[in-house]
Amino acid sequence: MKTDFDIIVVGGGGAGMTAALFAHAAGASVIILEADSKLGGATWLSGGVVYAAGTSVQKAQGIEDTPAAMFNYIMTLNAWETRPDIIRTLSDRSAEAVEWLISLGAEYQWVVKSGVDTVPRGHCTVGAGYTIGNLLSNEVGAKGIETALNTRVERLLVEDGRIVGVNAAGMDLRASAVIVTTGGFGNSPGMRAKYFPSVAQHGDIVYAVHNDAPFILGDGIKLGEQVGAQITGHDTGLVLPSAGLLANSVEAFLPPWCMLVNDDGRRFMPENAPYAVSGYLINAQPRAHAWAIFDEKTMMEGSADKRFSDPYHTGEVSQTWDEALIRKHAEIGKIRTAGSLDELADLIHVDRHALAATAMRYNTDARAGVDREWDKVAPHYFPIETRPFFAVEVRASVIGQTSAGLDVDPETHVRDTHGEVIPGLYAAGETVGCIQGHRYSGGGMGVGNALTFGRIAGEVSAREVLAERVLNH
């Protein structure tokens, strides 16, 4: 078969650039087709955290960790409702991603607990996702890998049951293999409704953290469906809490100084729980929302401390829970205010007796500096007792990551609805649907997935394409 390239990579984000670099290093000719006007995708917009175990960075900081421990944590968190072969591969090879980025010039000063794990595995890249995106795009340029920007792939080419290329911009490009790395579907309302209904239920307040990457539209799923690929991971993904006070703001972390209650007037989690779990917990409450409650003194003193919003050391701070913004929204009625907790309960339709009992326990613990009920550990823990009182509605309406997508095996071969490999088709990154499970393991899982399985896709596809070439000659 005459080909234009050995391998076509569809999508130029973190997974795509990584796949192209490793395929090129193995001796394959590669082109990256990217719908946007620049490379980088969601990785470039991310916090730059890489989830990994057994790295040199951990060892240098005295952190004892192993791939086996990472595997056990992820599988336990998901109650084994995810693929052990995929998670084993991710765990075993995750450290390679960090070491490779270091070899390209990335720096790591912090490793944090980015989920509910007991071991710090969130490797915070200095300069966040911008650094990772630049390092990868610079490497792609340095290696002379061909790229075509503003080029959206419309369909895959199939001959005799094998993928033999793509059609893009009205032109056929032929290759021995295609790697799909188009990212998720967070910017597509239609795809959200179909594949992520638990976030789509929040309507027009839903938005994705990668809103500035306009082609995160589920193209990989659409391409896979055209050729009979299995789509898996329905209604899984990362949802983040939002008060919706600023348009398209990423608020991932709730302020530790509020008291969060459901419509029954009860607390249901530590207010500063990691975003790896907080969104799911909010969605599980009556009417899939909660109320952040605080008083005047708490707002004035607590809102001055923005450290809670930047645990990954990106340099960005939240403007959402700012005193001036809260007062502005209180004036227009978006934030409810009252002279007593009983009046506030009536305004937000919460049982006033339950709220009073919850506040009494909360205030007793706040004065003692300990949260005996929900184990919140916060630098500032205020009793709620000084009028006026405020209530801010919080919903899990921000998409951190979508996780429905193509089904693959541990070597990134895409599988069809019968579980058979589709020859010539590979996939990596957020477009893959069998990695997360029902719970997000921790900050850095998205980037870790992209880099780890992008590498595997590049290595495996190049090896198989080049082996087939030798066989045919």
RAKANOR-V576676 format. One record per residue. PSI is psi in radians with two decimals (NA if undefined). Layout:
((PSI) (PSI))
This chain:
((2.22) (2.28) (2.70) (-0.58) (2.75) (-0.78) (2.33) (2.21) (2.13) (1.74) (2.22) (0.66) (-2.75) (-0.79) (-0.76) (-0.82) (-0.68) (-0.80) (-0.78) (-0.74) (-0.74) (-0.53) (-0.74) (-0.74) (-0.48) (-0.05) (0.11) (2.60) (2.34) (2.56) (2.48) (2.21) (2.11) (2.23) (-0.51) (3.06) (0.02) (2.78) (2.84) (-0.77) (-2.59) (-0.49) (-0.75) (-0.53) (-0.07) (3.04) (-0.08) (0.33) (2.37) (2.11) (2.10) (2.75) (2.47) (0.58) (2.87) (-0.52) (-0.78) (-0.81) (-0.70) (-0.45) (0.16) (0.37) (2.07) (2.14) (2.72) (2.74) (-0.61) (-0.68) (-0.68) (-0.77) (-0.84) (-0.68) (-0.88) (-0.76) (-0.69) (-0.77) (-0.64) (0.20) (0.59) (0.38) (0.80) (2.97) (1.99) (-0.56) (-0.67) (-0.79) (-0.62) (-0.78) (-0.81) (-0.80) (-0.79) (-0.53) (0.06) (-0.68) (-0.53) (-0.61) (-0.78) (-0.80) (-0.64) (-0.77) (-0.67) (-0.72) (-0.43) (-0.17) (0.03) (2.61) (2.55) (1.97) (-0.34) (2.42) (2.17) (2.79) (1.85) (0.03) (-2.46) (0.38) (2.93) (-0.11) (2.32) (2.08) (-0.10) (1.76) (1.96) (1.91) (2.22) (2.17) (0.01) (-2.69) (-0.47) (-0.71) (-0.83) (-0.81) (-0.77) (-0.74) (-0.78) (-0.78) (-0.64) (-0.67) (-0.69) (-0.77) (-0.74) (-0.57) (-0.07) (0.44) (2.25) (2.44) (2.59) (1.86) (2.92) (0.63) (1.77) (2.22) (2.26) (-0.65) (2.85) (2.56) (2.32) (2.32) (2.19) (0.70) (0.10) (2.51) (2.19) (0.23) (-2.84) (2.81) (2.17) (2.35) (0.67) (0.19) (2.45) (2.29) (2.25) (2.53) (2.82) (-0.33) (2.62) (2.27) (2.09) (2.06) (0.88) (0.02) (-2.90) (-2.67) (0.41) (-0.39) (0.15) (1.88) (-0.67) (-0.74) (-0.63) (-0.76) (-0.63) (-0.74) (-0.17) (1.03) (-0.46) (-0.37) (-0.58) (-0.41) (-0.33) (0.04) (-2.40) (0.05) (-0.04) (2.38) (2.91) (2.62) (-0.41) (0.64) (-0.52) (0.00) (1.60) (-0.32) (0.39) (1.32) (0.18) (0.42) (-0.61) (-0.70) (-0.78) (-0.76) (-0.73) (-0.74) (-0.58) (-0.49) (0.28) (0.37) (2.58) (2.29) (2.19) (3.00) (0.53) (2.34) (0.68) (2.68) (3.12) (2.15) (2.38) (2.58) (2.52) (2.45) (-0.17) (0.50) (-0.41) (2.36) (2.30) (0.61) (2.49) (2.01) (-0.01) (-0.69) (2.16) (2.63) (2.39) (-0.20) (-0.01) (2.87) (2.09) (2.19) (2.77) (-3.03) (-0.25) (0.00) (0.32) (2.54) (2.66) (0.06) (2.82) (2.36) (-0.46) (0.53) (2.57) (2.58) (-0.22) (-0.37) (-0.38) (-0.73) (-0.73) (-0.72) (-0.67) (-0.76) (-0.44) (-0.09) (2.85) (2.32) (0.29) (0.78) (3.08) (3.03) (2.16) (2.04) (2.39) (2.99) (-3.12) (-0.85) (-0.74) (-0.79) (-0.81) (-0.75) (-0.71) (-0.70) (-0.25) (-0.31) (1.85) (0.15) (-0.50) (-0.44) (-0.08) (1.02) (-0.26) (0.13) (0.75) (-0.26) (-0.10) (2.53) (2.59) (2.38) (-0.10) (-0.77) (0.79) (2.48) (-0.80) (-0.70) (-0.70) (-0.78) (-0.67) (-0.81) (-0.44) (-0.64) (-0.60) (0.01) (0.02) (-0.60) (2.22) (2.46) (2.64) (2.84) (-0.18) (2.83) (-0.59) (-0.78) (-0.69) (-0.74) (-0.73) (-0.66) (-0.63) (0.16) (0.81) (2.49) (2.03) (-0.55) (-0.72) (-0.73) (-0.70) (-0.73) (-0.72) (-0.80) (-0.63) (-0.80) (-0.75) (-0.81) (-0.68) (-0.78) (-0.66) (-0.72) (-0.53) (-0.16) (0.42) (2.48) (1.63) (-0.34) (-0.82) (0.10) (0.62) (2.27) (1.98) (2.53) (-0.54) (2.10) (1.80) (2.40) (2.65) (1.76) (-0.05) (2.02) (2.68) (2.88) (2.56) (2.57) (2.15) (2.18) (2.36) (2.28) (2.71) (1.28) (0.07) (2.24) (2.03) (-0.53) (2.46) (2.58) (0.08) (2.50) (-2.76) (2.52) (2.28) (2.86) (3.09) (-0.26) (0.25) (0.22) (2.30) (2.41) (2.62) (-3.04) (-0.17) (0.01) (0.13) (2.56) (2.38) (1.91) (2.33) (0.04) (2.24) (2.81) (2.64) (2.77) (-2.71) (-0.30) (-0.15) (2.42) (0.18) (0.49) (-0.79) (-0.90) (-2.88) (-0.14) (2.40) (2.25) (-0.52) (2.80) (2.28) (-0.14) (-0.65) (-0.87) (-0.69) (-0.73) (-0.85) (-0.82) (-0.71) (-0.91) (-0.40) (-0.74) (-0.81) (-0.74) (-0.75) (-0.79) (-0.85) (-0.80) (-0.75) (-0.76) (-0.77) (-0.66) (-0.79) (-0.62) (-0.70) (-0.62) (-0.76) (-0.73) (-0.70) (-0.18) (NA))
